[in-house]
Amino acid sequence: MARTNVVIPKEWQSATLSSIAELEMGQSPSSDSYNQDGVGVPFFQGKADFSKTGGVVVRQWTSAPIKMSESGDILLSVRAPVGDIALNDRKACIGRGLAALRAKPGVVNQAFLFQIIKSMKESLNAMAQGSTFTAINGPALRNMPAVLPPIVEQKKIAEILGAVDEEIQKTDEIIAATEKLKSGLMQQLFTRGIGHTKFKETDIGEIPATWQVVSLHESSDKIVVGFVGVCEPYYTDSSGIPMLRTGNLKDWGIDFNEMKCVTSDFHKKNVKSQLKPGDILIARHGYSGLACIVPNELIEANCLNVVIIRANQSMVNPQFLYYAINSPLSSRQMHSKVGGSTQKVVNTSDIKLVKIGIPGKTEQNKIVEILSLVDEKISINKKLKAKLILLKKGLMQDLLSGKVRTL
């Protein structure tokens, strides 16, 4: 048995992964055997074959399998990204991007093993970073240390952690369903409006007859790129002015993790990149297809290499403009500007040419009200998910180390 450098309860044992689990490293069969016709057995190559709900999705088959995984196995991604896991629900061939693990009978509970492997993600990633191609090999995986309580306690720990996993999955499903609803609403609202019976063909497709088509240049007071240059000399502690960077803009909104701050002198000198209420933000580099609107926490903050769109409020409600930019009609136009670029860079000159349909202010406000309610539900559930993930992390640290006992 391997020894760990943590103090564990006397009833617990130090172990290695190979001492508690059967481990099968994947090996890819000949590509000539791959098919989408269901010939042979399902073939899983890596993380791309994992579903959002923690299972697997069959995308192809192989007629010449080499390494096999059984139903009930835990599948671990051993090549970039390293550490993601899924539960296999069928007999299948696994490629070199995966390892299959199953509990040794009488030694470890399968559900507990699942939680152990899940807890190893950060350690596996750290080990994998040393190679040119991020991956973890069989010997390193087999020698991963683990601590093992008695079977009865394993089951209790697995039940507690599994219950939190179920709540996270339920919350994920609510978020996905609400986002699907929002997507459908946006398609409807930005092509059919509210209560219209007459429509017209335009450059951006069919829209209500009373709407006008304008460019973002016409509907905005300004479209500029925030500060462009080296910011490191101006970074300061958390008492400074928040500095929004491209990495803080996500598909789901603003990520406040690793938010930098700059000095007040830098902020005062760079007026152009100061953020105001209602400003709409787009990542200039690594354009994701979605815009964010400045939250209250970042009003009067500064930004680096981020496109700022400030609405012409005499023409358009800033929140309506934000939703319009994220609508399918606008997203298609934006993607066409960056589609050929490997760097996914979007320029202000291209953004200004994007066209949107605009109704009167009353209808704009109604559309904003509808979509804001849906966004609020999404936001509430994302915050709940974040709390559950934090709870799970704390429970894993306490329960899997024996710091907190269940018996």
Secondary structure as UniProt FT lines:
FT   TURN            10..11
FT   STRAND          13..16
FT   HELIX           17..20
FT   STRAND          21..25
FT   HELIX           31..33
FT   STRAND          34..35
FT   STRAND          41..44
FT   HELIX           47..49
FT   TURN            52..53
FT   STRAND          61..62
FT   STRAND          68..69
FT   TURN            71..72
FT   STRAND          74..77
FT   STRAND          85..87
FT   STRAND          92..94
FT   TURN            96..97
FT   STRAND          98..103
FT   TURN            105..107
FT   HELIX           110..119
FT   HELIX           121..128
FT   TURN            129..130
FT   HELIX           138..142
FT   STRAND          145..148
FT   HELIX           151..192
FT   TURN            193..195
FT   STRAND          199..202
FT   TURN            203..204
FT   STRAND          205..208
FT   TURN            209..210
FT   STRAND          212..215
FT   HELIX           216..219
FT   STRAND          220..225
FT   HELIX           232..234
FT   STRAND          235..236
FT   TURN            238..239
FT   STRAND          241..244
FT   HELIX           246..248
FT   STRAND          249..250
FT   TURN            251..252
FT   STRAND          253..254
FT   TURN            257..258
FT   STRAND          260..262
FT   HELIX           264..269
FT   TURN            272..273
FT   TURN            277..278
FT   STRAND          280..283
FT   STRAND          292..293
FT   HELIX           296..298
FT   TURN            299..300
FT   STRAND          302..304
FT   STRAND          306..311
FT   TURN            313..315
FT   HELIX           318..326
FT   HELIX           328..338
FT   TURN            339..340
FT   HELIX           348..351
FT   TURN            352..353
FT   STRAND          355..358
FT   HELIX           361..399
FT   TURN            400..402
//
